[in-house]
């Protein structure tokens, strides 16, 4: 038995097959116990392991990008595990781009042997330069893997993306030439059903016959579902317009309408706007949710449309999507510490109720984990981002219902940020 263990330990590590989770453990970014818990979260939320690591607050979006870059270099055998570990520590400590850290270590950073998935798809005429550029911009905002963004937001069937990823690995392992990989990708036949809706949502824009995005707002969804009438909406619209509020925020304050249904309707209107689903699908989905609202058990209604639901807080969603950065969080804490009126409004307590600043700071940090408190803080401090934060809450409602997955919600949220010209919350 001891000899078997010894032989297993001495077996050389095949770096070309290292998965990102194992890579994080080898670089000691996370402990084995933390990694196991993170893998569980990733499975439950259908998230890539790297994103689940960000979700749990273990690394930032920028650090994840650096780790993915180093992971590719190690798998391509351009640098060693130890060099990757040292480069990551330097980039984290000095806040350097990881490439600069590698140069400082004297590592070769010639990446000529690495072929990126975007390059493969461009050469195979499977995507346009503009679509790739947009997808890369979205990736820079939210940090999701490019393959997920190409599948969900761009015009690429999942079968094509998966084939490109597989060929990318074969090129890295020198089992196929770049030219042969491109030829194989060009010859890949795509069936009509490959453009059909995936099991949860319509995710490919090629299902539309033209490039015109459907136009549907919250009012349209609620009216089409018969949940409200024009007479019901008129006072809410007038109040929202007169006071500079969002319609969904006003409607959530009324007792005669389910605020979760309002959030779900606003979220689905956003998915229609982005071309991720049709108007009819959104309307049918809201009707299903509304018809079962009396029992408060909507999951049986959605069993054919969804996996089981998972709860995600607003804080987790905004951090995971790359919108709320460490600098943004520090700015919120500082503002709350110096604005007594806002502090009382958010926490429901006076700062004088605490004996020292450390207690005040701890109370603020704890309060921001509550989605309502965080939304209040962001609405007051970053008023220009109110519509974005409100949309994030709408998407959280869809996630909790199990209607959409977390990565679908993140990309829809990022698409709105992109359309609005927004970037991460900063000082």
N, C-alpha and C positions, 0 to 999 in steps of 0.2 A: 504493500500500500504506500509506504514511504517513498519507494522508487518511482511509483506512478505520479505522486505529487511532485517529486523533484523534477521528473521529465516535463510535467505540465508547466512548472514554473520556468524551466529553462527554454521552453518553446518561444522562439523569437516572435515579437509582435509584428503582425502584418499591418503596417500603417495605412496601406491603400484601402483597407476595409473599416477603418475606425469610424464609428458613428459619432455624431456631435455630442451626445450625452457622455459617452466614454471619454471623448476628448476633453470635455469640461472636468471630468474627474481626474484624468491624467495630468492636466495642468493645475490641479488642486484649486480650481475656481470654486468647486463645490465638493463637499465630502460625500463618500458613498451613501451615507444615510440620507443626506439632503437630496442627492441625485435620485434615489429610489422614490422619495416622496414627490419630487418634481416630475418624474416619469409617470407617476400615478395621475397627477394633475393634468399632464399633457394628454394622457389617454382619455380622461373623463371629459375634457373640454375640446377634444379633437384638435389640439394645437401642436405645432412643432415643438420639440423639447426646448430649443433656444428661446422661443416666445414664452413658454411656460416659466422658464428661468427668470425672464424679465417680469412676468406677471407676479411672481413671488417676491420681487424686489431684490433678487440676489445679484443681478447685473443691470446695467443700463442699456438702452438701445444702441448707443455708440459702442459700448464694450462688446455687445453681441455681434455687431458688424465686424469689429476687429477679430473676434474669435472665429467667425465664419471664414474670414479671409485667411487666417492662420491655419484653420482646419483644411482648407483647400490646398495650401502650400505643403502641409505635412503629408496629406494623402497623395500628392503628386511627387513626394520625396524630394522636394526642393529644399526644405529645411527639416531639422530634426525636432522631435518632441521637446527636448531641452531648450533648443533655440526658440521654439514657439512660446514656451513657458516664460523664458526671460524677456522676450520681446513684448509679451502681453503685460508683464509686470512693469516694464519701463513705460509702455504707452499709457497704462493706467496711472502710474505715479506722476509722470511728467506731462500727461495730457497731450501726448504726441500722436500723430497718425502712426499706425502700426508699421507702415513701410519705413518711416524715419527711424523707428526703434530697431528694425532689422538692419538697416544701413549702419546704425551706431554699433551694432554687435558684429559688424563685418560679414553679415550673411549675404549670400547671393540672392538677389530679388528678381532675377530674370524669370519672368512668368510666361515665356514664349510657349512652353509645353502645355499651358492651361488654355483650354478653349471654353469660353463662357457660353451658357445656354442661349443667350441673346444672339451671339455671333452665329451659332449653328442655325437658329431659326431664320435669321436674316439671309444667310447664304443659301438656305434651302427654300427661300421665297415663301416662308410660312408666316411671316409677320413683316409689317412695314417699319421703316426707320422711325416714323412718328409714333406708332403704337409702342414700340420698344422704348423710345425716349420717355413717353408718358408713364409707362409701367415702372421704369427706373426712378422717375421722380416720385411716384407713389411709394416705391420701396424705400427711398431715402427719407420719407416722412414717417412711415409706420414700421419699417424694418422687417416686414414679413418676407419669407423667401420669394424670389422673383417668380418661381414656378407657380406658386399659389396666386399671385397677382395676375399673371398671364392667363391662368385658367378662369379666375373669377371676373376680372375687370376687362381684360383684352379679348381679342377675337380668336383665341386659340383653343381648340377642343382639347380636353384633358388627355386624350390618347396621344396627341401630338407632343404635348409637353412631357408626358411620361417617357415617350420614345426618345426625345431629345436628351432628357436627363440620363437615360440608360446609355445612350451613345456617348455622352460626355464622360461617363465612368469608363467605358471601353477605350476611349481615346487616352484617358489618363493612365490606364493600365497597359497601354500600347498593344491592345488587342485588335485595333482597327485604326486606319489612317483617317485624318480629318476629311480628306476628299471622299473616301468611301462612306464615311458617316453622313456627310452632306447628301451624297447620292441616295443613300438608304432613306434618309428623312424626306427627300423629295418624292420618292416612290411610294411612301406610306399612303395607303388608301384610307380615306375618311368617309365613313358611312353617314347617311342622313341622321341616324339616331345619335351619332356622336355630338350633334348640335342640339339635341333635345335637352329639356330641363334635367338637371341632376335630381337626386331623390328629394332634395329640399326646395330648391329654388331654380328659377331660370337664370343661368349664370353666363350665357354666351350671347353677345350682342348680335352675332350672325343669324340668330333666330328671328331678328327683325328684318323686314324687307327693305328698309331704308335706314338712313342715318339720323332720322329725326327722333329725338327722345320723347317718350310719352310725357304729357303734361298732366300732373294730378297733384293736388294739394290736400291738406288735411280736411278741409271743408268738403271737397269732392268725395273723399273716401267715406266720411261719416254720412253724407247725404245719400250716396249711392247704396249704402248698406241699410238705410232706413233707420239709423240710430238716432238721428236728429232731423229736424225740419229747418227750413229757412228762418221760420219764426223763432226757433230755439237759438239759432246761431247769431241772429242779428244783434242782440244786446251784448253778447260776448265779443263780437267783432268790433262793435263801437267802443266798448270799454278798452279792448286791447289797443285799438288805434289811437284813442285819446290819451292813453297813458304810456304808450311806447312798449307795450308788453307783447309777447308772442301769444297767438291764439291758443295754442295747446296749454300754455301756462295758466291762462284765464280759465279754460274749460276744466282743468284739473281741480280748480277751486270750487266747482259747483258740486252739490251733493246729488243732483239728479242724473249724473253721468259717471260711469266707472272710469276713474282716472287711468287705470291700467289699459283699458280699451282705447282711451284717447292717445296714450303713449304708443301703443301698438299701431294704431292707425297712422300716426305721424311718422313712425318708423317705416311702415310699409309704403307710405307715399314717397318717402325718400328712395326706397328700392325701385319703385316705378320710375322715378325721376332719373335714376342712374342706369336704367335699362336692365336691371337685374331680375325683374319680373314684370308681368303684364298687369294692366288695370284689373282685368277680370280675376286674376289670381289673388291680387291684393284684396279685392272686395269679398271674394269667397272666403279668404282666410279670416277677415274681420267678422264676417257673418258667423263663421264657425266658433270663433272666440266669444262673440256676443251672445250667441244662442245658448252657450253653456255657462255663462257667467253666474247664473243663479245658483248653480251647484258648486261653484268655485273649484271644479275639477275639470279642466279643459283638456287634460292629456289624452283621455280616451278618444276625444274628437280628432286629435292630431296624430294618432298612432301611425297612420299611413303616410304622414308627411314629415315626421321628425323623429329624432332620437330623444332620449330623456333630457329634461331641462337641467341647467346648472345655474347657480347664482353667482354673479360677478358684481362687485361693487363698482361705483363710478370711479373711485380712486384707481382700482386695478385696471379698469378699461382705459382710462386716460393715460396711465403710465404705460400700459402694454402697447397702446396705439402710437406711442411716441409724442403725444400732444402735451402731456404734463411732464416736464423735465425736473431734475433735481434743483436747478436754479429757480424754476417756477414754484416749486414747493417751498423753498426757502423764502422766496418773495412773499408768498401767502402768509407764512408764519410770522415774518417780520411785520407785515401790514396789520395782522390781527393783534400783535403784541403792542402796537403803537396806536391803534384805533379802538378806544374803549367802547364806543357805540357799536361798531361792527362786531367786536368781541362779544358783547352782550347779546346782539341779535343772532349770532351764529351759535354760541355756546349756551345761551340762556342764563348766564352767570356774569357777575361783575368780576373784573380782574382783581378787585380788592378782596375777593373771597379766598385768594391764595396767599401764602406767606412769602413766597419769593418768585423770581422770574423763572427759575427752573421748573417750578410747579406749573406756572402759566404755560410755558412752552410745551410741557408734556401733555397738558390738557388740550392744547390746540392740535397737537399731532394726533392724539386719540380721536378728537372730534372730526378730523378730516377723513377718517376711515368710514364715517357715516355719510352716505351719498347725499342726503338732504343738506347736511352742513357744508359739504364740499361745494355743492351747487350754489348755495347762498354765497359762500366766499368768492367763488369765481365770478358770479353774476355782479357782485359789487366791485371787485378789484379789476376784472377784465371784462368790462361791460360790452366791448366790441365782439367778444366771443360768446355772447349769451345764446345765440342761435345754434352755435356748434355744441355747447354744453347741453342745451336742451335736446338736441338731436341725439347726443350720446345717451341721455336718459331714456329716450324713446327706443333706442337700439337695445338698451339693457332690458327693457320690458319684453322685446322680441326674444332675446336670449333666454330670459327666465321662463317664457312660455314654451321655449323649445322650438320656436318657428325658424330661427336662423342660428348658425354656429358663430362662435366668437370671431373666427377669422373673416367670415363674410361680413359681420358687423363692422369689424375694424376697417376693412377695405371700403365699405360704403361711407363710413365716417371720414376716412382719408380722402376719398373722392370729393366730398363736400369741402374739406379743407383746401384741397387742390383747386377746386373751382372758385373758391373765395379768395385764393391767394394767401391763405393762412399758413403759419408755421408754428413750431412748438412754442408753448408758453414760456417766456423768458422774463428776466428782470427788465 
